[in-house]
């Protein structure tokens, strides 16, 4: 039996045009909110702003040092503000030089840092909310304490944690998808 075999003839790729050579690359997997995007920068700046408001309001009260939960809130939210500001600078740099922050080590560092700071902030906000409710409702001592300032600082810490959650989840998703 005589069977013919197909033959493959190589075809040359057409030369690249000038537009294809000089156009910037498009990153298909960057979702707004990930590091190095405008959404990520917005989230980082929002985290920083709410954390700074929480620190400022809590630090302006003169009796926050008497409650350990309030000191813990001040330290946790202060750490989160430093972390968010540092990563905001990294995002600004990445946007200015048009670089992607899809490096495995960088995303791993961002994910671990976001996880630690968001857990600390959430725990501190919950502890401060419990003490604030105790002072206000259980002891009825809001007249001599700064309940509204404590509530404001706690609310800003919760909002800062709430804004940090998408950053952590997007970083974790990016880390898991690599």
N, C-alpha and C positions, 0 to 999 in steps of 0.2 A: 504494500500500500504506500502510495506516494502522497505524503502530506506536506503542504507548504507551511513554513513557519513565518510568522509575522516578523518583520524587521522594524527596528526602532531607529529612526533617524533623529539625531540630536538637533534641536532648534536653538538658535542663539537668542538670548534675551535681548529685547530692544534696549537701546541706550537710554539712560535716564535723562529726562528733560531738565532744563534749568530750574523750573518751578519745583520739581520733586527733590532736587538736591538742596535747595535753600529754604524750603518750608520747614517750620518747626515740627518736631515729632508730636504726635497726638498720643496721650496716655489714656488708654481706654478703661483702665481699672481704677483710676483715681475717683473716688466718690467724695463729694463735698462734705467736709467734716474730718477727713483724714489729714494727717500731718502734711504740710506743704501745699495745702489748698486754701483758697480764700475762706471757705466755710470753716476749716480747721483754725485759721487765724481768728475768725469771729468767735468761735467757741472758746478759744484760749483767752481772748481779751475779756469776754463775758465772765469767765471763771475768775479771772484776776480782779475785775471790777467788783463783783459781788463779795469776793473774799476780803478785799481791802475795806469795803464798807463794813463788813462784819467785824474785822479786826479794829477798825477805827471806833465803831460804836461801843464795842466791849471795852476797849482800852480807855475810853473817856469816862467810864464809870469809876468811882473811887473805891467801891467795895467788891469788885469782881474777884480779888485775890483771896477772899474768905471762902470761896467755894471752889473745890478742885475741878469740878466739871467745867466751870467757866474758864479757868486757867488752861485746861485741856483744849477747850474750844479755841482759845486765843492761839495756842501753839499749833494746833492742827490746821486751822485756817491760815495762819501765817506761813506754814510750810506749803500749803496748797497755793497760796498767792505767789510764792517764790518759784515753785514748780511751773505754774501756768505762765508766769512772766518769762521764764527761761525758754519754755517751748514756744511762746509767742515770738520771741526773737529768732528762734530756729525757723519757724514758719515764715517770718518776714525775709530771712536770708534765702530760704528755698524759693520763695516767690520772686525775689529780685534776680536771682541767678537762674531761674527757671529750671530748677533741679527737682527731681522726684525723691521723696524720702521713703522709697520702697525697699531699702536695705534691710535685710533680716535682723541684723544686730540692732539697728536704730529702732525698728518697730518693736522688737522685743524689749528694749530699754523703755520706750514710751509706754508700752502696755503694762509693764511691771510698775513703773512710776505712777501711772494713772490709777492702777489698781490699789496701790498702797495709799496714795494720798486721798483717793475717793473713799476708801474704807475708813481711814482716820477721820476725815471730815464728817462722814455720815454718823459714825459712832459718837463723835464729840457733839454734833448737833442734836442727836437723840438724847444724850446725857444732859445737855443744857436745857433742852425742852422739858425733860422730866423735872429738873430742879426748878425751872421757871413756873411750871404748873404747881409744884409743891409750895413754892413761896406765895403764889397768887391765890390758889384755891384752898390748899390744905392749911396753910398757916395764917392766911389773911394779913400778910405783912407787906402788901404792895405800897402802902402809904409811906413806909420808911425805907423801902428798897426801890431800885430803879427797874421795876418790872417791864415798863415799855421799852427801855433800852435793851434789857436782856432778851425780850421777845423779838425785837428788831434784829439784834445780832444773830440770834438763833435762826430766824427766818432767812436772813441773808446767807447764812451758812448752808441751810437746806437748798436754797436756790442755786448757790454755787455748786453744791454736790449734784443737783439736778442737771445743771449745764455740763458738768464734768462726765456724767454717765454716757452721753453719746460719744464723747471722745474715747473713753475707755472701750466701749463696745465696738466702735469702728476699728480701733487699733487691734483689738482682740480678734475681730473678724478678718482683718488684713493679715494678721500673724497666722491664723488658722488656715487661710486660703493659700499660703505660700508653699 
